[in-house]
Amino acid sequence: MTKADLVEKVTASIARTAGPMISKKDCARVVDAFLDAIKGALADQNNIEVRGFGTFKIRMRKTRMARNPRTGEPVEVAARPVPVFKPSKELRGIVAAERAVTEEVSQQP
């Protein structure tokens, strides 16, 4: 799903529940603002917890040894912060239930 697909789904969901009170352009601004808020919080090393969805956080990746692909020489890759997402139990349950239904349907003759 692309960001445009997400905007389309959110706009359709709002139109279904509250009527056509927000344009697709305004909805795109809301989605952009939401994503920018997440990016900004992660850049400031803050965790973002969205109950029922999951947690975005920064984790330090350890220093490790790698190889230069051209020379084969060992190279040390420094520790660095990386963004990670941990889904909530609720989201994991929803995904597992959808997967079970999909597998059940695909196994039918």
C-alpha atoms as a printed R data frame, in Angstrom:
    type eleno elety resid chain resno       x       y      z
1   ATOM     1    CA   MET     A     1   0.000   0.000  0.000
2   ATOM     2    CA   THR     A     2   1.367   3.399 -0.968
3   ATOM     3    CA   LYS     A     3   0.772   6.700  0.778
4   ATOM     4    CA   ALA     A     4  -1.727   7.606 -1.955
5   ATOM     5    CA   ASP     A     5  -3.615   4.361 -1.258
6   ATOM     6    CA   LEU     A     6  -3.624   5.187  2.452
7   ATOM     7    CA   VAL     A     7  -5.022   8.673  1.775
8   ATOM     8    CA   GLU     A     8  -7.712   7.127 -0.436
9   ATOM     9    CA   LYS     A     9  -8.741   4.626  2.275
10  ATOM    10    CA   VAL     A    10  -8.798   7.257  5.035
11  ATOM    11    CA   THR     A    11 -10.839   9.643  2.887
12  ATOM    12    CA   ALA     A    12 -13.316   6.871  2.033
13  ATOM    13    CA   SER     A    13 -13.564   5.811  5.687
14  ATOM    14    CA   ILE     A    14 -14.310   9.363  6.830
15  ATOM    15    CA   ALA     A    15 -16.867   9.817  4.037
16  ATOM    16    CA   ARG     A    16 -18.588   6.561  5.056
17  ATOM    17    CA   THR     A    17 -18.830   7.449  8.751
18  ATOM    18    CA   ALA     A    18 -19.164  11.236  8.809
19  ATOM    19    CA   GLY     A    19 -20.114  12.203  5.288
20  ATOM    20    CA   PRO     A    20 -17.940  13.924  2.673
21  ATOM    21    CA   MET     A    21 -16.599  16.554  5.050
22  ATOM    22    CA   ILE     A    22 -12.900  16.296  4.141
23  ATOM    23    CA   SER     A    23 -11.354  16.487  0.707
24  ATOM    24    CA   LYS     A    24  -8.702  14.077 -0.484
25  ATOM    25    CA   LYS     A    25  -6.227  16.977 -0.526
26  ATOM    26    CA   ASP     A    26  -6.945  17.816  3.133
27  ATOM    27    CA   CYS     A    27  -6.724  14.158  4.079
28  ATOM    28    CA   ALA     A    28  -3.312  13.961  2.385
29  ATOM    29    CA   ARG     A    29  -2.190  16.914  4.523
30  ATOM    30    CA   VAL     A    30  -3.353  15.107  7.673
31  ATOM    31    CA   VAL     A    31  -1.503  11.914  6.689
32  ATOM    32    CA   ASP     A    32   1.638  13.934  5.881
33  ATOM    33    CA   ALA     A    33   1.419  15.775  9.216
34  ATOM    34    CA   PHE     A    34   1.011  12.471 11.078
35  ATOM    35    CA   LEU     A    35   4.035  10.932  9.353
36  ATOM    36    CA   ASP     A    36   6.087  14.112  9.907
37  ATOM    37    CA   ALA     A    37   5.219  14.010 13.622
38  ATOM    38    CA   ILE     A    38   6.458  10.413 13.824
39  ATOM    39    CA   LYS     A    39   9.654  11.275 11.936
40  ATOM    40    CA   GLY     A    40  10.293  14.288 14.165
41  ATOM    41    CA   ALA     A    41   9.767  12.333 17.371
42  ATOM    42    CA   LEU     A    42  12.099   9.567 16.203
43  ATOM    43    CA   ALA     A    43  14.704  12.144 15.146
44  ATOM    44    CA   ASP     A    44  14.533  13.517 18.709
45  ATOM    45    CA   GLN     A    45  15.055   9.958 20.055
46  ATOM    46    CA   ASN     A    46  11.483   9.786 21.435
47  ATOM    47    CA   ASN     A    47   9.280   6.677 21.394
48  ATOM    48    CA   ILE     A    48   5.791   6.889 19.896
49  ATOM    49    CA   GLU     A    49   3.155   4.535 21.288
50  ATOM    50    CA   VAL     A    50  -0.137   4.218 19.433
51  ATOM    51    CA   ARG     A    51  -2.370   2.030 21.597
52  ATOM    52    CA   GLY     A    52  -3.860  -0.887 19.721
53  ATOM    53    CA   PHE     A    53  -1.376  -0.403 16.871
54  ATOM    54    CA   GLY     A    54   2.218  -0.503 18.096
55  ATOM    55    CA   THR     A    55   5.306   1.395 19.165
56  ATOM    56    CA   PHE     A    56   7.879   3.208 17.053
57  ATOM    57    CA   LYS     A    57  11.249   3.581 18.761
58  ATOM    58    CA   ILE     A    58  14.948   4.071 18.166
59  ATOM    59    CA   ARG     A    59  17.252   1.165 18.910
60  ATOM    60    CA   MET     A    60  21.045   1.178 18.734
61  ATOM    61    CA   ARG     A    61  22.463  -1.292 16.246
62  ATOM    62    CA   LYS     A    62  25.681  -2.836 17.604
63  ATOM    63    CA   THR     A    63  29.113  -2.342 16.110
64  ATOM    64    CA   ARG     A    64  29.874  -5.235 13.784
65  ATOM    65    CA   MET     A    65  32.441  -6.506 11.352
66  ATOM    66    CA   ALA     A    66  31.663  -6.568  7.634
67  ATOM    67    CA   ARG     A    67  33.655  -7.016  4.444
68  ATOM    68    CA   ASN     A    68  34.484  -4.528  1.736
69  ATOM    69    CA   PRO     A    69  32.843  -6.098 -1.362
70  ATOM    70    CA   ARG     A    70  35.636  -4.929 -3.680
71  ATOM    71    CA   THR     A    71  38.675  -5.972 -1.667
72  ATOM    72    CA   GLY     A    72  37.250  -8.547  0.736
73  ATOM    73    CA   GLU     A    73  39.022  -6.665  3.517
74  ATOM    74    CA   PRO     A    74  37.314  -6.698  6.955
75  ATOM    75    CA   VAL     A    75  35.735  -3.358  7.885
76  ATOM    76    CA   GLU     A    76  34.233  -2.278 11.200
77  ATOM    77    CA   VAL     A    77  30.724  -0.837 10.883
78  ATOM    78    CA   ALA     A    78  30.083   1.614 13.728
79  ATOM    79    CA   ALA     A    79  27.094   1.406 16.060
80  ATOM    80    CA   ARG     A    80  24.217   3.582 14.919
81  ATOM    81    CA   PRO     A    81  20.606   4.322 15.802
82  ATOM    82    CA   VAL     A    82  17.905   2.664 13.681
83  ATOM    83    CA   PRO     A    83  14.116   3.091 13.793
84  ATOM    84    CA   VAL     A    84  12.105  -0.018 14.700
85  ATOM    85    CA   PHE     A    85   8.400  -0.800 14.946
86  ATOM    86    CA   LYS     A    86   6.933  -3.260 17.447
87  ATOM    87    CA   PRO     A    87   3.295  -4.167 16.737
88  ATOM    88    CA   SER     A    88   0.846  -4.358 19.641
89  ATOM    89    CA   LYS     A    89  -0.712  -7.658 20.727
90  ATOM    90    CA   GLU     A    90  -3.987  -6.453 19.229
91  ATOM    91    CA   LEU     A    91  -2.416  -5.804 15.810
92  ATOM    92    CA   ARG     A    92  -0.550  -9.133 15.878
93  ATOM    93    CA   GLY     A    93  -3.855 -10.876 16.667
94  ATOM    94    CA   ILE     A    94  -5.635  -9.166 13.772
95  ATOM    95    CA   VAL     A    95  -2.862 -10.106 11.341
96  ATOM    96    CA   ALA     A    96  -2.779 -13.708 12.604
97  ATOM    97    CA   ALA     A    97  -6.573 -14.010 12.246
98  ATOM    98    CA   GLU     A    98  -6.467 -12.629  8.685
99  ATOM    99    CA   ARG     A    99  -3.637 -15.004  7.815
100 ATOM   100    CA   ALA     A   100  -5.584 -17.984  9.197
101 ATOM   101    CA   VAL     A   101  -8.632 -17.055  7.094
102 ATOM   102    CA   THR     A   102  -6.469 -16.615  3.983
103 ATOM   103    CA   GLU     A   103  -4.743 -19.972  4.508
104 ATOM   104    CA   GLU     A   104  -8.088 -21.677  5.148
105 ATOM   105    CA   VAL     A   105  -9.545 -20.312  1.907
106 ATOM   106    CA   SER     A   106  -6.444 -21.230 -0.128
107 ATOM   107    CA   GLN     A   107  -6.480 -24.835  1.178
108 ATOM   108    CA   GLN     A   108 -10.059 -25.508  0.084
109 ATOM   109    CA   PRO     A   109 -10.264 -27.727 -3.047
